Amino acid sequence: MASRLLRIGLIPGDGIGREVIPAGRRILEALPSSLNLRFEFSDLHAGFQTFERTGAALPDATVEALKQSCDGALFGAVSSPTSAVKGYSSPIVALRKKLDLYANVRPVKTVRGAPKQIDMVIVRENTEDLYVKEERTVDIPGSPTGKYAEAIKRISERASTRIAAMAGEIALRRQKIRDASGPNSSIHSSPLVTITHKSNVLSQTDGLFRSASRAALANPKFAGIRVEEQIVDSMVYKLFRQPEDYDVIVAPNLYGDILSDGAAALVGSLGLVPSANVGEGFAIGEPCHGSAPDIEGKGIANPIATLRSTALMLEFLDEEEAAAKIYAAVDANLEEGKLLTPDLGGKATTEEVVVDILKRL
């Protein structure tokens, strides 16, 4: 059987991104030969330090390399300045737009033996909502209210339809894996998609998201999926009180961003939580943590979010078996609990954790 070549772009970015993205490359190179996978890697640049050096946070060469020469990519982290810097904007947000990576997918899962079992995926629309970044400040001299600022919240039927369909596809795939793994493999017995919105207040924008999502999930191919809704403030409350109830959550950009980071607290550390930015036939794995300048260069960054993001990228490149092997090796490390980085209460270094997981692989 001929092997499959996957061309992966590596974008470490800033801070600990430069320490953890090499771990993603190592785990790919260590995959068993029986999987018939080969990899070629391209070292690419983006981030605040790239901006300081070149004047561009996302160089055109990086975008073109991803479009022309890569099947997927791993993106580390970026350092964002605390105040506005002329000409600088987030490179990952720009990448999502330039490559039409319309879904941000974040699994949140505990390992066996955890006090509370959690196994959910948050599917966040990635291209619009308030993140279209169309803002303005108006200052009317003599006005009793003073200056005011406003921002455009844009929700489209197309974006809402395809993100809901993505959530449905993920729910079906998760159920297929559960069925193949046996009755005790998950806390969920059937697929569930929860549509999150605030249409009771924002009847036009969130109302459109709600109705378009409902229509997309009414497709006969999703007939086996149970669909429910939650108002976003109620969703936050229930997410923390009864997280075991949720399977796949789909939300507009802003709500999905907040829910994703909040859900990460349920499993102990952002250093554990992966994500993927997904479009048609392309995926970028991205750990959910930031550039963490406080621990940069100390060799103690948790690599697990990156390793899980690498596996998640493989899932969306139709290499589920390879992804499953990475997940199993990572879970085995966490379940044993002997080699944990400081964010999880341990004393292990990044290198020690990576080596341990490579051995288990």
Secondary structure, DSSP 8 states (H G I E B T S, - for coil): ---EEEEEEEEEESTTHHHHHHHHHHHHHTS-GGG-EEEEEEE---SHHHHHHHS-SS-HHHHHHHHHH-SEEEEEE----SS--TT---HHHHHHHHTT--EEEEEEE--TT-SS--EEEEEEE-S-BGGG--EEEE--TT-TT--EEEE--B--HHHHHHHHHHHHHHHHHHHHHHHHH-TTS-S-SS-EEEEEE-TTT-TTHHHHHHHHHHHHHTSGGGTT-EEEEEEHHHHHHHHHH-GGG-SEEEE-HHHHHHHHHHHHGGGT-GGG---EEEETTEEEE--SS---TTTTTSS----HHHHHHHHHHHHHTT-HHHHHHHHHHHHHHHHH-SS--GGGT----HHHHHHHHHHH-
